[in-house]
Amino acid sequence: MKKDWTSTVATPTRAMPTDARVPAEFHIGGVRIAPATVLAPMAGVTDTVFRRFIKNASMYSPGASSSDIDIETSNEVSGCGLIMTEFTSADGLSRMRAVKRKRYLTYYEDEHPISAQLFGSNAETLADSARICQDEGFDIVDLNLGCPAKRVVACNGGSGLLRDLPLIRTIFERVRAVVTIPFTVKFRMGWNDSSIVCVELARMAEDCGLDAVALHARTREQGYSGDARWDWIAAVKDAVTVPVIGNGDIRTPEDAAAMVEATRCDAVMIGRAAPANPWIFRQIAQYTASKQATGMGTYDKPTNLDRYRMIRDYFDRLLQELEEHPAFHGIAESEIEKKQRRDHESAQREAIGKMKQFASWFTHGVPGGAALRRQIFEAKRGAEVIDRVEEFFARPTEETPAFAPQHDADLEAAPASWG
Ligand SMILES: Cc1cc2nc3c(=O)[nH]c(=O)nc-3n(C[C@H](O)[C@H](O)[C@H](O)COP(=O)(O)O)c2cc1C
């Protein structure tokens, strides 16, 4: 199997990890996160269906695989320690009626521990919204200072705030004053190379009583280009005593260990690799445990059948969600009937959009994946998408094809407008 690790394209500058391992646990305030892995917030991706899907894909049975799972890690059954919501507008949240809020803040009990991410630039509305998240039972509330999207930056949210440290301090203090749950911040290094503020920002966060910081080690201007500059994660780690979560360009378990080795970060956060390789958290757990037990890091690699099951599982979950919005058959006459029809159609469009997006990410690196992606993009209904997937995986293959999760053009392009 050709791993990104050895690819000259993927992470050419990273050194192979020697002893470092992803820690078995860390704490954000009083919340224990075990293992020390975090699913990154991704707008349009990490809704409740995707989060639960990833948690499920991260389950493993200690001892069932070829790797020896060490005792510390074997206490855990999921390799994904913490999940985060997509970012939510604090302005929107504080204006919405309670019923509508529920739609944005929906999560299931099995998602704990879970962190709610907010963006905005008004300290009062951010504080209000943080309190709403606390009241909704979230374990942690997080502030987004990384999103480079123009519409977010235009109102000074996301990475736009990186140019205004005094305002960030006001926000930190205001939010800290109103919530008792742990409060964290996720940021980029700075606006551009001539204004790198991540170390100062992390110190300020600690000073204002925040419980952890997460750094996506790129500037706003950098977008997603070049490599994430992990040395800045190390610099932040040197500067503060609160836990530091490292983020940027982890594609494999080896990458995760290498980030810990290079930066001594307390936890790793994984974004784009999750939809491309939903097994990533389980693989990290296996790699970590086997490395501790034998000195050699090993992990299971998905077979073609695993991939089929995985994509079917996710699509079935998306279709199940549609049951919340039943179809209206016949001629809709009353306003209630018309609304039911509209809700169903919009939920159906959303589900198909997510299937297409996932298929695009998940099938990169799969032989024949381009043809499947084309067919899926032409499909109009959920059932049609499922049929194409069934046909694709039913085709004879000589052997399980090698699967190299990649960060491809689609993946790089999508987030150009995001965090
Ligand atoms: C589609 C997409 C949406 C994203 N949305 C958010 C978001 O809502 N909040 C946030 O803090 N970061 C967001 N990000 C950034 C990721 O959380 C993460 O910082 C980034 O992708 C780098 O990590 P990676 O190299 O593991 O992907 C998004 C990224 C992508 C690809």
The ligand as a Tripos MOL2 file, in Angstrom:
@<TRIPOS>MOLECULE
LIG
   31    33     1     0     0
SMALL
NO_CHARGES

@<TRIPOS>ATOM
      1 C1        -15.3270   21.7720    4.4910 C.3       1 LIG1
      2 C2        -14.6220   22.3900    5.6540 C.ar      1 LIG1
      3 C3        -15.3360   23.1500    6.5480 C.ar      1 LIG1
      4 C4        -14.7030   23.7220    7.6680 C.ar      1 LIG1
      5 N1        -15.4440   24.3930    8.5890 N.ar      1 LIG1
      6 C5        -14.8620   24.8320    9.7320 C.ar      1 LIG1
      7 C6        -15.6330   25.3770   10.8050 C.ar      1 LIG1
      8 O1        -16.8680   25.4390   10.7460 O.2       1 LIG1
      9 N2        -14.9680   25.8150   11.9070 N.ar      1 LIG1
     10 C7        -13.5990   25.7290   12.0290 C.ar      1 LIG1
     11 O2        -13.0370   26.1300   13.0610 O.2       1 LIG1
     12 N3        -12.8570   25.1930   11.0480 N.ar      1 LIG1
     13 C8        -13.4520   24.7240    9.9260 C.ar      1 LIG1
     14 N4        -12.7010   24.1000    8.9700 N.ar      1 LIG1
     15 C9        -11.2570   23.9360    9.2040 C.3       1 LIG1
     16 C10       -10.9650   22.5940    9.8760 C.3       1 LIG1
     17 O3        -11.5740   22.5330   11.1470 O.3       1 LIG1
     18 C11        -9.4430   22.3830   10.0450 C.3       1 LIG1
     19 O4         -8.9290   23.4090   10.8350 O.3       1 LIG1
     20 C12        -8.7040   22.3850    8.7240 C.3       1 LIG1
     21 O5         -9.3690   21.6100    7.7430 O.3       1 LIG1
     22 C13        -7.2540   21.8810    8.8850 C.3       1 LIG1
     23 O6         -7.2390   20.5780    9.3750 O.3       1 LIG1
     24 P1         -6.9850   19.2800    8.4060 P.3       1 LIG1
     25 O7         -5.6910   19.5030    7.6970 O.co2     1 LIG1
     26 O8         -6.9670   18.1110    9.3290 O.co2     1 LIG1
     27 O9         -8.1360   19.2480    7.4300 O.co2     1 LIG1
     28 C14       -13.3130   23.5490    7.8560 C.ar      1 LIG1
     29 C15       -12.5990   22.7900    6.9400 C.ar      1 LIG1
     30 C16       -13.2330   22.1990    5.8610 C.ar      1 LIG1
     31 C17       -12.4450   21.3260    4.9470 C.3       1 LIG1
@<TRIPOS>BOND
     1     1     2 1
     2     2     3 ar
     3     2    30 ar
     4     3     4 ar
     5     4     5 ar
     6     4    28 ar
     7     5     6 ar
     8     6     7 ar
     9     6    13 1
    10     7     8 2
    11     7     9 ar
    12     9    10 ar
    13    10    11 2
    14    10    12 ar
    15    12    13 ar
    16    13    14 ar
    17    14    15 1
    18    14    28 ar
    19    15    16 1
    20    16    17 1
    21    16    18 1
    22    18    19 1
    23    18    20 1
    24    20    21 1
    25    20    22 1
    26    22    23 1
    27    23    24 1
    28    24    25 2
    29    24    26 1
    30    24    27 1
    31    28    29 ar
    32    29    30 ar
    33    30    31 1
@<TRIPOS>SUBSTRUCTURE
     1 LIG1         1 GROUP 0 **** ****
